[in-house]
Each structure stands twice: as C-alpha cells, then as structure tokens.
Amino acid sequence: DPNSPELFKQNVQILQQNVLRLQDIAKRALDGIQNAYLSGCTPTQTEADLSSLKQTLQMVADLMRQSGVGGLPLLPVSDGSTQPHLPTEDQMIAQASQAVQVLYEQLKRGQDSAAVVANLL
C-alpha cells in the first residue's frame, strides 16, 4: 500500500540517509572550493564533488516529491542521545507568518522604489 505508515517511515529513513550523504558531499565540495589554491587540491576532484552534489540534490528532491515526505520540515539530526526539538504548531505558524511578512515588505519596497523611478522619468 503506497499510503501505509510503514512505507512512509521507510521513506523518511531513506531520505534522512540521503540528506546526510548530501551534507557530506556539500562539505567536500566546499572544502575543495575553499582550498582551491593550496597545493595538493585538484580542481577535477572539486568538479566531481560539485557534479555529485547536483546529482544527489536532484535525486533527493525527486524522492521527496514522489514519496510525499517533501511536505515535512527537515529537522536537524541529533547525536542520538537526545531527541531533536520539535517546533509546536504555533511556532511553525509564527515562523511562516514572519517569513511571509518579510517577503511582503521586500516586495513593497521594490514597488515603492519602482514608483519613485517611474515618477522621476
């Protein structure tokens, strides 16, 4: 059954593993970029890491889209000794409202600036 809780749990676990792999590849690529001018660092390895990063990112995005897990927030993985802090519904609503407000203010500033330029012309 594609909607079973067991399958959903498996998809979440698979995605967690892939996100950890994605983080590892991203760190390697970032290290390659930061150390590009040091001896012993080859641009071909950095290019390979960046290519692998793009492929893995696309794979994770596709898997999230197909499995339905992409609608859930990604929580940081803890060291195993403690559970990750789960935000409450009110906290998530407040964060979403704040993000929408910031985007609205940016759009408003852009429109106001465009109006000033149009008036000057």
Summary of the structure (lengths in Angstrom):
residues: 121
radius of gyration: 21.0
end to end distance: 62.6
largest distance: 62.9
contacts: 249
relative contact order: 0.08
helix: 74%
strand: 0%
